[in-house]
Amino acid sequence: MQKILVTGALGQIGSELVPALREHYGADTVVASDIRAPARDADVSAGPFEHLDCTKMRQIQEVVRHHEIGRIYHLGALLSAVAEEKPQAAWDLNMGGLYRVLEVARPYGCQVFFPSSIGAFGPTTPKVETPQDTVQRPTTMYGVTKVAGELLCDYYALRFGLDTRGLRLPGLISHVALPGGGTTDYAVEIFYQAIRYRHYTCCLKPDTRLDMMYMPDAIRAMMLIMEADPAGLTHRNAFNVAAMSFTPEELAESIRAHIPDFVIDYEVDPVRQAIADSWPESIDDSAARSEWGWQPEFDLAAMTKDMLDTLGARLKPAK
Ligand SMILES: NC(=O)c1ccc[n+]([C@@H]2O[C@H](COP(=O)([O-])OP(=O)(O)OC[C@H]3O[C@@H](n4cnc5c(N)ncnc54)[C@H](O)[C@@H]3O)[C@@H](O)[C@H]2O)c1
């Protein structure tokens, strides 16, 4: 097994992907990297770590050559809400990082994973059961970089025979690292606030329906797609993957099954609401199911119980 490099490894996904990869392939096989330094007690310290700015070609080359990397999970990026605040920086990092990762992967023949998003769709995309192949005219800088990233990965596969693969991930709910400034962050924050204060003020309207996934399912999907038999893949890249779809009000109701006095109220953030309104409510992941056997394990009720059990063991209610 050649080694695996993870860029942006200290973020919400990397904090759980790196330990899962290390458990599966061995701690020394997985090189975590980020532009930030890890905390001393961080999980990523259990194996090799490199300081790596993924917009610097030389740095990526050096790490890939030194560690004999054969697979790259490229996670370094700016997320949707932050990208709307800093569109120029988002373009530089999201496109510049991916382009340089692909350019380094090309001569070394590395497999590359690119995490696209439901943000790659836009207001003219069918909103319900969004098909795998459909209109993609996003109105956010995040979405623009995700569509362009999908196309760039397709191009490197077609033109240079690079083994690029990817998923369109929905909003991810997790309890290890806090989310990094996405539109679906509310679905994580709500659990922390529910346990501590039994109260949460949500930045999206109560009936904003979005596609979501619990992190263990997302990690499994990211590992499965990279191991999938290429002969069975028609799309290779940018697979829709889905697990659940809910509104803030429905999530609050699911939490109330465990914390009956939990209260939610709303102070709508127009920037995040506009982004959410341009995204699908639910997506059709039949291509992922038929081409590489995708099947989620967590629905809303199972995810809510697991989040509350895990965070409840760690957090104390405020006095
Ligand atoms: N979290 C989600 O809900 C979600 C959903 C769909 C797609 N995605 C995609 O998955 C990827 C990872 O998302 P995440 O939630 O872990 O993000 P995050 O914001 O939590 O983490 C991103 C990491 O990238 C690092 N980084 C920033 N600039 C860098 C640079 N120049 N070089 C190297 N690293 C740099 C940051 O320090 C951070 O640790 C992104 O491409 C994101 O768009 C995430």
PDBQT file of the ligand as one rigid body, heavy atoms in Angstrom, charges set to zero:
ROOT
HETATM    1  N1  LIG A 401     -17.949  20.005   6.368  1.00  0.00    +0.000 N 
HETATM    2  C1  LIG A 401     -18.938  19.927   5.483  1.00  0.00    +0.000 C 
HETATM    3  O1  LIG A 401     -20.121  19.949   5.838  1.00  0.00    +0.000 OA
HETATM    4  C2  LIG A 401     -18.598  19.769   4.015  1.00  0.00    +0.000 A 
HETATM    5  C3  LIG A 401     -19.630  19.472   3.116  1.00  0.00    +0.000 A 
HETATM    6  C4  LIG A 401     -19.336  19.352   1.754  1.00  0.00    +0.000 A 
HETATM    7  C5  LIG A 401     -18.013  19.478   1.319  1.00  0.00    +0.000 A 
HETATM    8  N2  LIG A 401     -17.033  19.768   2.215  1.00  0.00    +0.000 N 
HETATM    9  C6  LIG A 401     -15.676  19.940   1.697  1.00  0.00    +0.000 C 
HETATM   10  O2  LIG A 401     -14.746  19.099   2.377  1.00  0.00    +0.000 OA
HETATM   11  C7  LIG A 401     -13.484  19.751   2.494  1.00  0.00    +0.000 C 
HETATM   12  C8  LIG A 401     -13.051  19.799   3.954  1.00  0.00    +0.000 C 
HETATM   13  O3  LIG A 401     -14.081  20.405   4.702  1.00  0.00    +0.000 OA
HETATM   14  P1  LIG A 401     -13.985  20.622   6.285  1.00  0.00    +0.000 P 
HETATM   15  O4  LIG A 401     -15.374  20.756   6.760  1.00  0.00    +0.000 OA
HETATM   16  O5  LIG A 401     -13.078  19.644   6.901  1.00  0.00    +0.000 OA
HETATM   17  O6  LIG A 401     -13.323  22.075   6.307  1.00  0.00    +0.000 OA
HETATM   18  P2  LIG A 401     -12.665  22.872   7.541  1.00  0.00    +0.000 P 
HETATM   19  O7  LIG A 401     -12.819  24.318   7.268  1.00  0.00    +0.000 OA
HETATM   20  O8  LIG A 401     -13.152  22.316   8.820  1.00  0.00    +0.000 OA
HETATM   21  O9  LIG A 401     -11.135  22.462   7.371  1.00  0.00    +0.000 OA
HETATM   22  C9  LIG A 401     -10.332  22.923   6.315  1.00  0.00    +0.000 C 
HETATM   23  C10 LIG A 401      -8.879  22.821   6.750  1.00  0.00    +0.000 C 
HETATM   24  O10 LIG A 401      -8.071  23.350   5.696  1.00  0.00    +0.000 OA
HETATM   25  C11 LIG A 401      -7.000  24.026   6.290  1.00  0.00    +0.000 C 
HETATM   26  N3  LIG A 401      -6.427  24.995   5.344  1.00  0.00    +0.000 N 
HETATM   27  C12 LIG A 401      -6.805  26.271   5.094  1.00  0.00    +0.000 A 
HETATM   28  N4  LIG A 401      -5.986  26.823   4.192  1.00  0.00    +0.000 NA
HETATM   29  C13 LIG A 401      -5.069  25.881   3.848  1.00  0.00    +0.000 A 
HETATM   30  C14 LIG A 401      -3.960  25.862   2.974  1.00  0.00    +0.000 A 
HETATM   31  N5  LIG A 401      -3.609  26.943   2.238  1.00  0.00    +0.000 N 
HETATM   32  N6  LIG A 401      -3.234  24.734   2.895  1.00  0.00    +0.000 NA
HETATM   33  C15 LIG A 401      -3.568  23.631   3.614  1.00  0.00    +0.000 A 
HETATM   34  N7  LIG A 401      -4.606  23.596   4.465  1.00  0.00    +0.000 NA
HETATM   35  C16 LIG A 401      -5.344  24.723   4.581  1.00  0.00    +0.000 A 
HETATM   36  C17 LIG A 401      -7.582  24.699   7.524  1.00  0.00    +0.000 C 
HETATM   37  O11 LIG A 401      -6.563  25.011   8.471  1.00  0.00    +0.000 OA
HETATM   38  C18 LIG A 401      -8.546  23.615   8.017  1.00  0.00    +0.000 C 
HETATM   39  O12 LIG A 401      -7.946  22.790   8.989  1.00  0.00    +0.000 OA
HETATM   40  C19 LIG A 401     -13.671  21.142   1.848  1.00  0.00    +0.000 C 
HETATM   41  O13 LIG A 401     -13.282  21.075   0.497  1.00  0.00    +0.000 OA
HETATM   42  C20 LIG A 401     -15.172  21.361   1.923  1.00  0.00    +0.000 C 
HETATM   43  O14 LIG A 401     -15.623  22.232   0.932  1.00  0.00    +0.000 OA
HETATM   44  C21 LIG A 401     -17.302  19.906   3.547  1.00  0.00    +0.000 A 
ENDROOT
TORSDOF 0
